Amino acid sequence: EVGNDDFPDTYVKVKMTQRMKVCKTKKTNTVFKSLQPSFNQSFDLKVTESSLPQTFLTLQLRQAKQFPARDVTLGSIILGSAMFSRGSGLRQWNRVVSKPKEKMDELHILNMAGGGCSSII
């Protein structure tokens, strides 16, 4: 039997990249000991309309590890234009760009760090 102590501590790391350079990084609060964490947080990221085609967001589901071990990426998704993203990441990006002031929630299947996909963010 698996106890709660075996469940991972997780958070989401958000990286905004413009012109292939990470220019802003944000992180949700860590959700402790949960197999179904919920990250109900929002971040304001300012992007000019002219820089939108060269901008994308990378969302990484990360497992927090105790120091000195490094945190582990469990999966990720890219939200951006067709140059950077596909599937649900591209669809959400297009919706956000078309209605920039509207709050949008969407579930995404993550690309796993070692290939494949199974997590939802």
N, C-alpha and C positions, 0 to 999 in steps of 0.2 A: 504494500500500500504506500502511495506517495503522500507525504505530508506537505503542508504549506511551506515549510522551510526549504523544500526542493523546488518551489516555483520561482521563476526568474524575477528580478527587479529590472524593469524596463522603462525606457523613455524614448522620445522621438527627437532626433537632431534634424534641424532644417537649415540647409545651406542655399543661399542665393548666389548664383554665378552669373556674371556679366562679362562678355567678351573673353570667356574661358578662364576667368579669374574669380575665385570665391571672394565676394565683397561683404557678405553679412552671414553670420551664423547665429541661430537661436536654438534653444533647447526647452522641451517641456519639463515639467516636474516629473520626478521618478515615481512610478507606480510600483509599490513593493509587493512581492510574493503573490502574483496573480497570473493566471493563464489566460485571462480575458481582460487585459488592461484597457482603460478608457482614458484618452488624452483629450479632454474637452477644454482646449486652450486655443487662443488665437494670437496671431502676431501681425503687426502692421509693418509691411515692407514697402517702401516708397520706390517706384520705378517710373521713369519718364516714358511717355508713349514712344518716343524715338528709340529708346533702348530696349523695348519689348522684344524685338526679333532676336537680339543677342543675349537674352536673359532666360534662365531656367532655374527651377527649384529642385533640390534633391532632398527627399524625406527619407531618413534612415531610422528603422526600428532598431534600437540598441539595447543590449543587455549590460546593465551596470555590473562591474566586477569590483571586488575589494582590492585596494591598492596593495601591492604594486602591479597586479595584473591589469591588462588593458581591457577597456570595454569592447564588446564584440558586436559587430553589425549582424543582425539576424536577417534583414531584408531591406529593400529600398524601392522607391519609385521616383521617377523624374516627371515633374510637371513643367511643360514648356511647349514651344512651337514644334511643328513637324520636323524641324532640323534636329531637335533634341529628344523628343518624346513620341510615344505611340499609345494606342489604346485609351484606357481611362485617364491616364496622365495628360494626354493631348486633349481629350474631350473636356476635362475640368479646366485646363488652361484656357481653352477657347471660350468657355462659358464665363470665366472670371474676366477675361479681357473684354468681352462684349458687355458685361455688366459689372464694372469695377467696384461699385459701392455696395453691391449685394453680397450678403454672407452666404457662402456655399459650403455645404457638407457633402462629402462623398466617400464611399468605401472603395478601397483599392486593393487588388491582389498584389502582393509585393514580389519583386524579383529577389530570390534568395541569394545570399552572399556567395554561395558555392555553386549557383546555377539552380534552375527550377523555380517554382513559385508555389507558395501555399499560405502565407500569412496575409491577414487583411488589416489595413490601416485606415 
